[in-house]
Amino acid sequence: MAAACSAQRRPSPQSPARLCEEEGLPDGLLRRRFGSLIWRVGADLQMSPTGTATAALYFQRFLLVAPSSGEEGFSTLRAAMSCVWLASKTLEEPQRLRDVANAFLALEARSAGRGAPVLEMEAYWALRDEVVWHEQVVLRAMAFDAEPTPAYALLAELGQVLCGAGEARGVPALAWALLNDAFCSEACAVWPPAPLAAACLLLAVELGRRAPWLRGEAERVRGRLARLCREPGLEDFLGLGASSGGPDLEDICRDLLAVYEVDAVSATSCSAVIG
């Protein structure tokens, strides 16, 4: 009986939006598209940044192992729904599954230029079974490690040290945006949260030095960082030293910038199709 129930809940291999294959998207673009969708759903459901980022982290970690997980009948959309629902429970920001599903379906329909679908009761129960099954698949893919991301708390602490309390606003805001976009790629899943947060702030400083309206602020932050790193032990304390992950920061910055290269490739492809 249990096996029969499990079989009924398992989504059909012909389900729409099957992982990677039916999406027909390159890996980077798939991650970007659904990472962005999760952020939009999180905003619609008024989830905290950490809650939404944790959902995106689950999804990106899931994609790292999904092709070799041996499961059949994946749906990328259902997997994304399950990640948001799981994150809301992990951070004790509970969301009703119906609300999560409605947010995803409405945003997907809006992107396709259609009206939001209405979930009848029977359709909702079928979708609920699919999402619950996908949640179990996601948990197994993550080895049941559902720890929320501390990246935003780490970025806030580092920003307070380097940027001062309320003294600089543009550079921390840019670093925050870079961290948001990191959760639309595999960077959030392959790099630890502390060096990821540090790389976002350092990259924000370098980008700010190239923007006239941020140059002065970025130079002040850069000067403060240089002074702190001259103090004994502080460079390693900040995670910038040779023995504390500093050499990885350049690679992380490259991965962060690669997120925007995916956008450029996507825009070029769309222009070619339209032309």
C-alpha positions in Angstrom: 0.0 0.0 0.0 2.8 2.4 0.9 4.5 1.7 -2.4 1.3 2.3 -4.3 0.8 5.7 -2.5 4.4 6.7 -3.3 3.9 5.8 -6.9 0.7 7.9 -7.1 2.5 10.9 -5.6 5.5 10.6 -7.9 5.1 13.1 -10.8 4.8 11.8 -14.2 8.0 11.9 -16.4 5.9 13.8 -18.8 5.3 16.6 -16.3 5.9 20.2 -17.6 9.2 22.0 -16.8 11.1 18.7 -16.3 14.5 19.4 -14.9 17.0 20.8 -17.4 15.8 18.7 -20.3 12.4 20.1 -21.0 13.5 23.6 -20.0 16.1 23.4 -22.8 18.2 26.0 -21.0 22.0 26.1 -20.3 22.8 25.3 -16.7 23.8 28.9 -15.9 20.7 30.4 -17.4 18.4 27.8 -15.7 20.0 28.7 -12.3 19.6 32.5 -13.1 16.0 32.2 -14.2 14.7 30.1 -11.3 16.9 31.9 -8.8 15.3 35.2 -9.9 11.9 33.6 -9.8 12.5 32.5 -6.2 13.4 36.1 -5.2 10.3 37.4 -6.9 8.2 34.8 -5.0 9.9 35.7 -1.8 9.1 39.4 -2.3 5.4 38.5 -3.1 5.1 36.4 0.1 7.0 39.1 2.1 9.7 36.6 3.2 12.9 38.0 4.8 16.0 38.3 2.7 17.6 35.4 4.6 14.5 33.3 4.1 14.4 33.9 0.4 18.2 33.4 0.0 18.0 30.1 1.9 15.3 28.9 -0.5 17.5 29.9 -3.4 20.5 28.2 -1.7 18.5 24.9 -1.4 17.6 25.1 -5.1 21.2 25.8 -6.2 22.5 23.0 -4.0 19.9 20.7 -5.4 20.9 21.4 -9.0 24.5 20.5 -8.2 23.5 16.9 -7.6 20.2 16.5 -9.3 21.5 15.1 -12.6 23.1 12.2 -10.7 20.4 11.7 -8.1 18.7 8.8 -10.0 15.2 10.2 -9.5 12.8 10.3 -12.4 10.2 12.9 -13.3 11.8 16.0 -11.9 10.0 19.3 -12.3 12.2 22.3 -12.0 9.2 24.5 -11.0 8.0 22.0 -8.4 11.5 21.8 -7.0 11.6 25.6 -6.7 8.3 25.6 -4.9 9.5 22.9 -2.5 12.6 24.9 -1.7 10.6 28.0 -0.8 8.2 26.0 1.3 11.0 24.2 3.1 12.9 27.4 3.8 9.8 29.1 5.3 9.6 26.2 7.7 13.3 26.1 8.5 13.4 29.8 9.4 10.0 29.7 11.2 8.5 32.0 8.7 5.7 29.6 7.8 3.9 30.0 4.4 0.9 28.1 3.3 1.7 25.7 0.5 -1.3 27.1 -1.5 0.1 30.6 -1.2 3.6 29.5 -2.4 2.1 27.6 -5.3 -0.2 30.5 -6.3 2.8 32.9 -6.2 4.9 30.7 -8.5 2.1 30.0 -10.9 0.9 33.7 -11.1 4.5 35.0 -11.7 5.2 32.3 -14.3 1.9 33.1 -16.1 2.6 36.8 -16.0 6.1 36.2 -17.6 4.4 34.2 -20.4 1.7 36.9 -20.9 -1.1 34.8 -19.6 -3.6 35.3 -16.8 -3.0 33.7 -13.4 -4.4 30.2 -13.3 -7.0 29.2 -10.7 -6.2 26.1 -8.8 -9.3 24.0 -8.2 -9.3 21.7 -5.2 -8.4 18.5 -7.0 -5.6 20.2 -8.9 -4.3 21.7 -5.7 -4.2 18.3 -3.9 -2.3 16.8 -6.9 0.2 19.6 -6.9 0.6 19.4 -3.1 1.6 15.7 -3.5 4.1 16.6 -6.2 5.7 19.4 -4.1 5.9 17.1 -1.0 7.6 14.5 -3.1 10.1 17.1 -4.5 10.7 18.4 -1.0 11.9 14.9 0.0 14.1 14.7 -3.1 15.6 18.1 -2.3 16.3 17.1 1.3 18.0 13.9 0.2 20.1 15.8 -2.3 21.3 18.1 0.5 21.9 15.1 2.8 19.2 16.7 5.1 21.5 19.7 5.8 18.9 22.5 5.8 21.0 25.1 7.7 19.9 28.6 6.7 22.5 30.9 5.1 24.4 33.3 7.4 25.8 35.2 4.5 23.6 38.3 5.1 24.5 38.6 8.8 28.2 38.2 7.9 27.9 40.9 5.2 26.2 43.3 7.6 28.9 42.8 10.3 31.7 43.2 7.8 30.1 46.2 6.3 29.8 47.8 9.7 33.5 47.3 10.3 34.7 48.6 6.9 32.0 51.1 6.0 31.1 52.4 9.4 27.6 52.7 11.0 25.6 54.9 8.6 28.7 56.6 7.1 28.5 54.8 3.7 25.3 53.6 2.0 26.1 53.1 -1.7 28.9 50.5 -1.3 27.0 48.3 1.3 23.8 48.5 -0.9 25.8 47.4 -4.0 27.4 44.6 -2.0 23.9 43.5 -0.8 22.7 43.4 -4.4 25.7 41.4 -5.5 25.0 38.9 -2.7 21.3 38.7 -3.8 22.5 37.8 -7.3 25.0 35.3 -6.0 22.0 33.2 -4.9 20.9 33.1 -8.6 24.0 31.0 -9.4 26.0 28.1 -8.1 28.4 30.5 -6.3 26.3 30.5 -3.2 26.4 26.7 -3.1 30.1 26.1 -3.8 31.7 28.8 -1.7 31.4 29.2 2.1 29.2 32.1 3.3 32.0 34.1 5.0 34.3 34.5 2.0 31.3 34.9 -0.3 30.1 37.9 1.8 33.7 39.3 1.9 34.0 39.0 -1.9 30.7 40.8 -2.4 31.9 43.8 -0.4 35.3 43.9 -2.0 33.8 43.7 -5.5 31.4 46.5 -4.5 34.3 48.6 -3.6 36.1 48.0 -6.9 32.9 48.6 -8.9 32.2 51.7 -6.9 35.7 53.1 -7.8 34.6 53.0 -11.4 31.3 54.8 -10.9 31.6 58.6 -10.5 28.8 58.8 -7.9 30.3 56.1 -5.7 34.0 56.8 -6.2 34.6 58.9 -3.1 32.8 56.5 -0.8 34.5 53.5 -2.3 37.9 55.1 -1.9 37.2 55.8 1.8 36.2 52.2 2.4 39.3 51.0 0.5 41.5 53.2 2.6 39.9 52.0 5.9 40.4 48.4 4.7 44.1 49.0 3.9 44.6 50.5 7.4 42.9 47.6 9.1 44.9 45.0 7.2 48.2 46.6 8.4 47.2 45.8 12.0 48.6 42.5 13.2 46.2 39.6 12.9 43.3 41.7 11.6 43.7 40.6 7.9 43.2 37.0 8.9 40.4 38.0 11.3 38.5 39.6 8.4 39.1 36.5 6.2 41.4 38.3 3.8 44.7 36.8 4.8 46.6 34.1 2.9 45.8 31.5 5.6 42.1 32.5 6.0 40.7 32.2 2.5 42.1 35.3 1.0 43.4 33.6 -2.1 39.9 32.3 -3.0 38.4 35.8 -3.1 39.5 36.5 -6.6 37.9 33.3 -7.9 34.7 34.1 -6.0 34.6 37.6 -7.6 35.0 36.0 -11.0 32.0 33.7 -10.2 30.0 36.7 -9.1 30.7 38.5 -12.3 29.9 35.4 -14.3 26.2 35.8 -13.2 26.0 38.9 -15.3 27.7 37.2 -18.3 24.8 34.8 -18.3 22.4 37.7 -18.7 24.5 39.1 -21.6 24.5 35.7 -23.4 20.7 35.4 -22.8 20.1 38.9 -24.2 22.3 38.2 -27.2 20.5 34.9 -27.9 17.1 36.7 -27.7 18.3 39.4 -30.1 19.4 36.8 -32.6 16.1 35.1 -32.5 14.1 38.3 -32.8 16.4 39.5 -35.6 
